[in-house]
Amino acid sequence: MKITLTTQPKQKPDSSKLGFGKYFTDHMLVMDYENGAWKEPEILPYAPFAIAPATNIFHYAQGIFEGAKAYKTKEGKITVFRIDDNFARMNKSAMRLCMPNFDAKVVKDALFELIKLEKDWIPTEPGTALYIRPTLIANEEVLGVHASKKYRFFIILSPVGSYYAHGLQPTKILVEENLVRASIGGTGEAKCMGNYAASLMGGEIAISRGYDQALWLDSSEHKYVEEVGSMNMFFVIGDEVVTPALVGSILDGITRRSCIQVLKKYGYKISERRISMDEIVDAYDKGMLKESFGSGTAAVISPVGTISYKGKDMVINNGKMGEITSFLYDKITGIQSERYEDEFGWVTEIK
């Protein structure tokens, strides 16, 4: 693999003031597809791409991405979390967007070389990580609504802290009662760029009304819970942990999978099923809605303190993080940082 080193290394940011997605490392990974085949991956200095205005990603949104994280332990060991699952899901998204699949092993090996090169960028403060953003875009210079014949795959790296400015303080979410993020049969279960564009207005409306994010409902009946912002949703109702079933319009979150596996292993009652807002309101009114939280790579686990629906604010667990939410955050981040044994085979060491 060809590696071109930067001649102008950047100054690294203060790891105690990172925020999320604001800083990028010195190098990136690039791999192009044309004439029906992938070229060899290449590591280059991080820099803008020269892309023609007619390039079809700009016009038809044929693009997908992933999100993963790398960590550095106190002993200096570098690890990544569930990266094979990320690349498998990315290839599945690619199929839905009529994009070519890539050899996950080739890409993973190249990514590991990139991370080793950028190892000094990996923050070690509690709650920090090196965020990995693989992206695949159509880059044929042609207008016309059809699948591209050329693609560019790239990976950029970003040292990150907490996704939300308030860290683990419970979020306030507003149920979006009019707009729709995705529908069954659409691209909701693919991690494609258009899904996030479709969610922006709901998020902006929520923020304008004093909430952190929008909670999306199904497109046909507009009553079943789907996702919130960039996360999957969980509710603790009585002794049962419930998360919306993957019906085709919800992303199969990797952190969601991790939560389900941990809960099952440790004896919690966990259900994947359709859950309506009427059921949530009824559980709240009866004192049965004990906790709620979101899960995703960026935030890991985000406790939800308030859900607003039809003008009613439901304050959950007195607006504090619940016991199960806290357990999951501690267990998953503990496995990621190797504070706890990796009982599930999720962590890969980069040597």
N, C-alpha and C positions, 0 to 999 in steps of 0.2 A: 504494500500500500504506500502510495506517495504521500509524504508529509512535508509541507512547506511551513516553516516556522515564522512567526511574526518578527519584524525588526523593531516594533514599537510596542513592547508590553505595557499594559494598562496598570495603573495604580489600583490595588485591590481595596474594596470598600470596607468600612468598619462593620465587622460581623455582628455587632450588637444593634445596628441600625439599618438592616438590610431591606425590610419590607418584602414585597413579592414581585419578582419579574422586572426589577429596575436596572439590574447590572448583568453584564454578559462577559464571559471569559474571553481569552485572547484568540481562541481557535474554534473552528466548527468542522463538522463532517459533511461532505457533499457527495452525492452519487446520482448520476444521470441515467435516464432510460431513453433509448432511441433505437430505431430499426429493429424493434421487437426484442431487445435484450438490455439488461443492466450492465453498465460499465463498472469498473472497479471503484470502490469508495476511495475518497481522498480527504486528507485533513489539510485545511487551509486557514490562514488568518481570518478572524471574524471580520466581515466587511459586507457592505451592501452588494446585492446582485444587480447586474445590468439586465433589465427586462423590458422588452418592447411594449408599447401601449396596447398592441393587439394581442398580447399573450392571453390565452383563453382563461387562465385562472381569474383574471380581472373581470371577465364578462359572464362566466358560467359557473363560478364557485366550485370547480372540481378540485377540492382540496380536503385533506384530512390531517389530523395530528394526534399525538399522544402526550402523556405526562407521566414521568417517573422520577425517582429520586435516588441519589447516591449519598453515602455517608462516610465519615471517617471516625473510627473509634478512638478512644483514649490511647490505645496502643499503636495508632497509626494505620490500622487495617482499613482498606477501602472496600465498601460493599455497595451493592445495589439491591433494591427490593422488587421482587416479582417481575423482573424485566422481560422474561419469556412470555408472561401473560400479556404484557403491553404490546409486544411485537405480534403475537397471535391475534390480538384484538385489532391491531392496525391492519393486518392483512385481511381480516374479515370486513373492516370498514372499506378497504380498498375495493373489494369485490362489489360492494353495494354501490360504489361510485364509479364503477367500470374502469378501475385503475389497476395496473399490474401488481401482482404480489412480488415480494422480494424474498431472498433467502435470509431468514431470520438469524441463522448462525453467522453468516458473513457480516451482517449489520451489527450484531452483538459484539463480535470480535473487534470490529472497527470502532465501535463505541467505547469499548474497554481501553483501546489504545488512546482515544481522545481523552478519556477521564484520567488515565495515568499521566498524560501530558499536562493536564490541568489540575493535578492533585492539590496544588497549593491554593487553589480557589475554593476548596471544599471547606465550609465553615464548621466549627466544632462547638459553637455555643448551643446550649439546650434549645431545642425547637427549631434548629436550622438544618439545612441540607443543601446539596447541589441539585437543583431542578434540571431535569433532562427533557427537552422538547423535540421529539422527532416529528417531522412534518413532510408531507408529500403533496406536491402541487402539479397541476397540468401546466406545461410551459411551451406548448406549440403556438407559434405566432400565426394564428389564423382565426377568422371569425366564422361562426357556424355552430349550431347546437348539435354537437356530436362529441363522443369521447376523444380526447386528445391522443396523438400518437407519440408525444414526447412528455417526459415527466422529470421533475427534479425532487430527489429526496434529500433532506438535510437534517442535521441535529445541532441545536445550539444548547449551551449550558448556562445556567444562571444561579449564583448563590442566593438563597432565599431564607427569609424568616417566616413569620406567621402570615397566612393568607389574608386574614382580617386584621385591621389595625388594632382592634380591641382584644386580639389573641383568643383566649379560651373563655372570655366573657360570653354568656349566652346571647345569641342573635335574636332579632325580632323579624319575623317574616309575615308578609302579606299575601293572602291567597288571591291569585289573579282570577277574576270571575268572568272576564270577557275575552281576552286574547288567548291564543293557542300557540304552544311551542312546537308540538309535533303530533302526528297522527299515526295510528297503526297502518302499516303498509308504506309509510314514508321513510324518512332517514333518521328518525329519533333514536334508534338503537346503534347507529353509526356515529363515530366521533368525527363528524364533519363540520366544516366551518359554518355552513349555513344554519345549523342548529343554534349556534351561539348568537349569530346575528338576529335570529328570530326571537331570542330570549331577551334582547337588550331593552326593548321598550317596557316590558313588564318589570324589569329590574329598576329602570329609571323611575317608573311610576311609584314603585315601592319606596325607593329612596326619598322621593319628593314628599312622601307622606310620613316620613320618619321611621321607615323600616329598613332593614339591611338587604333583603332579597325578596324575590317573588316565588311563591309556591305554585307550581303549574298543575292544572287538572287535565283530565282526558279530553280529547277533542270532540267526541261524539255525544256524550251525555253531560259532560262538564261537571262531573261530581266526584270522580275517582282521583285520588292523589297520584301524581307522577313524580316529578323531580322538583328540587328547589335550586335555582341558580345553576351552579356547576356541581351540584352534589345529589346523591341519592338520599332518600328520606327513611327514617326509622321512627317508630312510636312504641312506647312501652305502655300497654293497656292491661291493667291488672298484673298478672304474672306472665304475660305474653309479649314478646318483642315482635313487632310486625313491620315488614317492609314491602312496598308495592311490588307485585309480581312483574316479571319481565315479559310484557305482552307484545313487544315490538316497537313501542314508542319511547322506551326508557333505556338509557345507557346501562349496559352490564358492567357496573363499576367494579374495579379491582379491589378498592378499599371496601366496597360493599361485600364482595366475596369474602374478604378477610374477616369482616365483622361476623358474618354468618358462620364461618368456620370456627372462629373463636367461641362464639356463643354456644354452638352445638357441643364443642369439646368440653366446655365447662358447665354443661348441664342446664343451660337456659332454654326455655321454650321459645323457639323462633319460628315464625311463619312468613312465607312469601305468598302474598295473596292481594287481591284488589281490596283497597280500603277506601271508603267514601268519606267525604267531609262530614256527612250526617253522622256516621259512626264515631268520628273523632269528637264532634260536638257533644254527642250523647255521652261518650265516655268522660269527657271533661265535666259535663253537668253532674254526672254521678260520682265524681271524684276518682274515676278509674284511670284517667290519663296521667300517668306518673312521670314520664319523661318523653322528650323528643330530641332527635339529633340528626345532623346530616353527615355524610361520609364522602370523602373524595381525596385524591392524591395530594392536592394543594393544601387543604386544611387538615387532612387526616380525619379527625372527628371534630365537629362543630356543634356544641350544645345549642338547642333552641329554647329560649325562655318565653317567647310570646308568639302566638299564631293569631293573626287577625282574619276573621271571616264574616262577611255580611255585617260589617260595622261593629263586631264584637271581638274584643281582645281577650284571648284565652292565655292567662299567665300560668305557665307550667312549672311545677315544683318550686313555687315562689320565686321564679326567675333565676334559679340557680342550677348548676350542673348536677345531674342526677348520678346515682350510684353506678348504674350500668354504663352510662355514658363515660363516666370517669374510669371505670374498669377497662372499657374497650380502648380508650385513648392511651392509658398507661400500658396496657398489654401490647398493642400494635406498635406504638412508638418504642416500647422497651425491646421488642424483637428487632425493630429496625436499627436501634442503636446498640444492640447486643447486651443490654442490661438483663434481658431474659433469654433463655435458650430458644432457639428457633425450632419449635416443635413441628412446623409445617413444611419445612424445606423452601421457605420463601426468599431467603437471603443468599446472594451469591458474592463470594469474595473475588475481587479483582487482584490478580497477582502479576 
